[in-house]
Amino acid sequence: MELSPIFRRPATRQVAVTYPKGIHVRPSTAIVKCVRQFDSKVAVRYGDREADASDIMAILALGVPTGAELTLLAEGLDSKEVLDALVRLFAEDFGMQKERMKDEG
């Protein structure tokens, strides 16, 4: 049975990068680890460029700075769950709140 194209549209969420150093190696690693826990295909869109969220080098190549607005896209049975997890990850500064406090202190 072929699914209607309406069912193939990716789920999306908008997130802002609030981490002071933008998305560098450690945040990229956290994104990849999060995405790999799910079956859905996930992409990160910054401006007109898009990267596979399971590929650290592709994420790094986007060059995402602090304050950037990103679109997260997911296709698959657990797309809502992976996007929820990623939104939490961004909200928690990729699990690096202690480092952020140190930088601000």
matplotlib code that plots the C-alpha trace (Angstrom):
import matplotlib.pyplot as plt

x = [0.0, 1.5, 1.0, -0.5, 2.0, 0.3, 1.7, 5.2, 5.6, 8.2, 7.2, 8.9, 9.9, 11.6, 14.4, 16.7, 20.4, 20.9, 24.2, 26.8, 29.3, 26.7, 26.8, 30.3, 31.7, 30.1, 26.6, 26.8, 27.8, 24.8, 22.5, 23.8, 23.6, 20.0, 18.9, 20.5, 18.2, 15.3, 14.4, 13.2, 15.3, 16.1, 17.5, 18.6, 17.9, 19.8, 18.8, 18.8, 21.1, 20.2, 22.2, 21.6, 21.2, 22.9, 26.1, 28.3, 30.4, 27.3, 26.0, 29.3, 29.5, 26.3, 28.3, 25.4, 26.1, 24.5, 21.1, 20.4, 16.9, 16.8, 14.2, 14.3, 12.6, 11.8, 10.2, 9.3, 7.0, 8.8, 9.2, 7.2, 9.3, 12.7, 11.6, 10.4, 13.8, 15.7, 13.7, 14.5, 18.2, 18.3, 16.4, 18.9, 21.9, 22.9, 23.4, 26.1, 24.6, 27.6, 29.9, 27.6, 27.5, 31.3, 31.6, 29.1, 30.6]
y = [0.0, 3.3, 6.2, 9.4, 12.2, 14.1, 11.3, 11.8, 15.4, 15.7, 16.9, 20.2, 22.2, 25.6, 26.1, 28.9, 28.3, 29.9, 28.2, 31.0, 29.2, 28.2, 24.6, 23.4, 19.8, 19.0, 20.3, 18.5, 15.3, 15.7, 16.1, 13.0, 10.9, 12.0, 11.4, 7.9, 6.7, 6.9, 5.4, 8.5, 10.4, 13.8, 17.0, 20.4, 23.4, 26.6, 29.2, 27.5, 24.7, 21.4, 18.7, 15.1, 15.3, 11.9, 13.2, 15.3, 16.7, 17.8, 19.6, 21.3, 22.4, 24.5, 26.9, 27.7, 30.6, 31.7, 33.2, 31.3, 30.0, 26.4, 24.2, 20.5, 18.1, 14.4, 11.6, 8.3, 6.6, 8.2, 11.7, 13.5, 11.8, 12.6, 16.2, 16.5, 15.1, 17.6, 20.5, 19.6, 19.2, 22.7, 24.2, 22.6, 23.9, 20.4, 19.3, 21.9, 24.3, 24.0, 25.1, 28.0, 29.1, 29.0, 31.1, 33.7, 33.8]
z = [0.0, -1.1, 1.4, 0.3, -0.1, 2.8, 5.1, 3.8, 4.8, 7.6, 11.0, 11.9, 14.9, 15.2, 17.7, 18.7, 19.5, 22.9, 23.8, 23.8, 21.5, 18.9, 17.6, 17.7, 18.3, 21.7, 20.8, 17.4, 19.2, 21.6, 18.6, 16.8, 20.0, 20.5, 16.9, 16.8, 19.6, 17.2, 13.9, 12.1, 9.6, 10.9, 9.3, 10.6, 8.4, 8.8, 6.2, 2.9, 3.9, 5.4, 7.2, 8.1, 11.9, 12.4, 10.7, 12.9, 10.1, 8.2, 11.3, 11.9, 8.2, 8.7, 10.9, 13.2, 15.6, 18.8, 18.2, 15.0, 14.3, 13.0, 11.6, 12.7, 10.3, 11.0, 8.9, 10.4, 13.0, 16.0, 14.4, 17.1, 19.8, 18.2, 17.7, 21.3, 22.5, 20.3, 21.5, 25.1, 24.2, 22.6, 25.6, 28.0, 26.0, 24.9, 28.6, 29.1, 31.6, 33.9, 31.2, 30.3, 33.9, 34.1, 30.9, 32.3, 35.8]

ax = plt.figure().add_subplot(projection="3d")
ax.plot(x, y, z, "-o")
ax.set_aspect("equal")
plt.show()
